[in-house]
Amino acid sequence: EEMVKMVLSRPYHQEDQFTTSILRHWAAKHDDLLGEHIKALLIKNNNMPRKRQR
């Protein structure tokens, strides 16, 4: 899960295809596990307390 988080957190660069390449590879080999990791990250992110805006 931590590895997926690190890959998804990489800064965007037009020429950098690492993120899409590794996600495609993981999806081809371990689609159910990748889905669970992404789901867990989304749930964690959604449950984080948000700062109040003034």
MDAnalysis code that builds the backbone (N, CA, C; Angstrom):
import MDAnalysis as mda
import numpy as np

u = mda.Universe.empty(162, n_residues=54, atom_resindex=np.repeat(np.arange(54), 3), trajectory=True)
u.add_TopologyAttr("name", ["N", "CA", "C"] * 54)
u.add_TopologyAttr("resid", np.arange(1, 55))
u.add_TopologyAttr("resname", ["GLU", "GLU", "MET", "VAL", "LYS", "MET", "VAL", "LEU", "SER", "ARG", "PRO", "TYR", "HIS", "GLN", "GLU", "ASP", "GLN", "PHE", "THR", "THR", "SER", "ILE", "LEU", "ARG", "HIS", "TRP", "ALA", "ALA", "LYS", "HIS", "ASP", "ASP", "LEU", "LEU", "GLY", "GLU", "HIS", "ILE", "LYS", "ALA", "LEU", "LEU", "ILE", "LYS", "ASN", "ASN", "ASN", "MET", "PRO", "ARG", "LYS", "ARG", "GLN", "ARG"])
u.atoms.positions = np.array([
    [0.830, -1.199, 0.000],
    [0.000, 0.000, 0.000],
    [0.868, 1.253, 0.000],
    [1.928, 1.222, 0.782],
    [2.816, 2.385, 0.856],
    [3.481, 2.659, -0.492],
    [3.829, 1.601, -1.203],
    [4.464, 1.767, -2.511],
    [3.492, 2.412, -3.507],
    [2.239, 2.002, -3.472],
    [1.226, 2.597, -4.352],
    [1.075, 4.077, -4.021],
    [1.058, 4.394, -2.743],
    [0.936, 5.791, -2.313],
    [2.106, 6.620, -2.835],
    [3.303, 6.077, -2.746],
    [4.482, 6.800, -3.221],
    [4.421, 7.024, -4.732],
    [3.998, 6.013, -5.460],
    [3.908, 6.136, -6.920],
    [2.856, 7.173, -7.302],
    [1.709, 7.142, -6.636],
    [0.643, 8.085, -6.963],
    [0.963, 9.512, -6.517],
    [1.905, 9.661, -5.605],
    [2.264, 10.986, -5.091],
    [3.389, 11.650, -5.878],
    [3.908, 10.962, -6.872],
    [5.008, 11.534, -7.657],
    [4.558, 12.809, -8.369],
    [5.458, 13.782, -8.453],
    [5.128, 15.006, -9.206],
    [4.898, 14.679, -10.683],
    [4.000, 15.414, -11.297],
    [3.669, 15.186, -12.702],
    [4.708, 15.835, -13.607],
    [5.199, 15.062, -14.558],
    [6.081, 15.562, -15.611],
    [5.595, 14.955, -16.919],
    [5.420, 15.783, -17.909],
    [4.861, 15.364, -19.198],
    [5.583, 14.150, -19.785],
    [6.897, 14.142, -19.714],
    [7.686, 13.083, -20.347],
    [7.843, 11.835, -19.476],
    [7.526, 11.926, -18.210],
    [7.725, 10.818, -17.275],
    [6.569, 9.824, -17.367],
    [6.866, 8.631, -17.812],
    [5.836, 7.612, -17.955],
    [5.961, 6.518, -16.895],
    [6.770, 6.751, -15.879],
    [6.985, 5.735, -14.855],
    [5.682, 5.366, -14.154],
    [4.933, 6.377, -13.726],
    [3.716, 6.119, -12.956],
    [2.717, 5.295, -13.755],
    [2.427, 5.711, -14.967],
    [1.460, 4.951, -15.764],
    [1.995, 3.566, -16.107],
    [3.285, 3.482, -16.344],
    [3.879, 2.192, -16.683],
    [3.783, 1.206, -15.519],
    [4.145, 1.649, -14.329],
    [4.128, 0.742, -13.172],
    [2.696, 0.386, -12.784],
    [1.777, 1.344, -12.887],
    [0.381, 1.040, -12.566],
    [-0.210, 0.047, -13.565],
    [0.133, 0.189, -14.826],
    [-0.337, -0.778, -15.830],
    [0.221, -2.165, -15.555],
    [1.493, -2.217, -15.203],
    [2.120, -3.506, -14.893],
    [1.443, -4.156, -13.689],
    [1.267, -3.377, -12.622],
    [0.618, -3.911, -11.425],
    [-0.812, -4.342, -11.726],
    [-1.516, -3.554, -12.530],
    [-2.902, -3.894, -12.866],
    [-2.968, -5.190, -13.671],
    [-1.999, -5.398, -14.544],
    [-1.982, -6.618, -15.356],
    [-1.669, -7.850, -14.509],
    [-0.820, -7.679, -13.516],
    [-0.378, -8.819, -12.707],
    [-1.196, -9.014, -11.427],
    [-1.624, -7.910, -10.827],
    [-2.249, -7.968, -9.497],
    [-3.421, -6.995, -9.410],
    [-4.355, -7.070, -10.338],
    [-5.420, -6.070, -10.396],
    [-6.265, -6.012, -9.124],
    [-6.583, -7.154, -8.534],
    [-7.401, -7.141, -7.318],
    [-6.656, -6.517, -6.143],
    [-5.386, -6.826, -6.010],
    [-4.582, -6.274, -4.916],
    [-4.357, -4.772, -5.106],
    [-4.075, -4.363, -6.326],
    [-3.896, -2.939, -6.616],
    [-5.179, -2.175, -6.298],
    [-6.303, -2.732, -6.683],
    [-7.586, -2.099, -6.388],
    [-7.823, -1.942, -4.898],
    [-7.466, -2.954, -4.134],
    [-7.626, -2.878, -2.673],
    [-6.725, -1.805, -2.072],
    [-5.501, -1.713, -2.568],
    [-4.577, -0.690, -2.057],
    [-5.078, 0.719, -2.378],
    [-5.541, 0.916, -3.594],
    [-6.059, 2.233, -3.975],
    [-7.309, 2.561, -3.165],
    [-8.164, 1.581, -2.978],
    [-9.369, 1.775, -2.168],
    [-8.998, 2.189, -0.744],
    [-8.028, 1.497, -0.155],
    [-7.597, 1.814, 1.208],
    [-7.040, 3.233, 1.292],
    [-6.269, 3.627, 0.282],
    [-5.711, 4.979, 0.278],
    [-6.811, 6.030, 0.152],
    [-7.796, 5.764, -0.682],
    [-8.900, 6.712, -0.840],
    [-9.713, 6.833, 0.443],
    [-9.940, 5.720, 1.110],
    [-10.694, 5.750, 2.366],
    [-9.914, 6.512, 3.428],
    [-8.615, 6.242, 3.530],
    [-7.786, 6.958, 4.504],
    [-7.800, 8.453, 4.221],
    [-7.642, 8.816, 2.951],
    [-7.599, 10.225, 2.570],
    [-8.936, 10.904, 2.841],
    [-10.018, 10.203, 2.630],
    [-11.346, 10.769, 2.837],
    [-11.663, 10.941, 4.321],
    [-11.065, 10.121, 5.165],
    [-11.339, 10.180, 6.598],
    [-10.423, 11.137, 7.347],
    [-9.453, 11.720, 6.652],
    [-8.541, 12.645, 7.319],
    [-9.286, 13.928, 7.678],
    [-9.037, 14.454, 8.873],
    [-9.702, 15.709, 9.241],
    [-9.232, 16.845, 8.336],
    [-10.160, 17.656, 7.950],
    [-9.837, 18.782, 7.078],
    [-9.699, 20.042, 7.915],
    [-8.792, 20.894, 7.484],
    [-8.627, 22.172, 8.174],
    [-9.821, 23.056, 7.859],
    [-10.261, 23.761, 8.864],
    [-11.375, 24.679, 8.650],
    [-10.908, 25.872, 7.847],
    [-11.700, 26.252, 6.890],
    [-11.373, 27.429, 6.093],
    [-12.068, 28.635, 6.683],
    [-11.380, 29.739, 6.652],
    [-11.948, 30.967, 7.227],
    [-12.433, 31.883, 6.155],
])
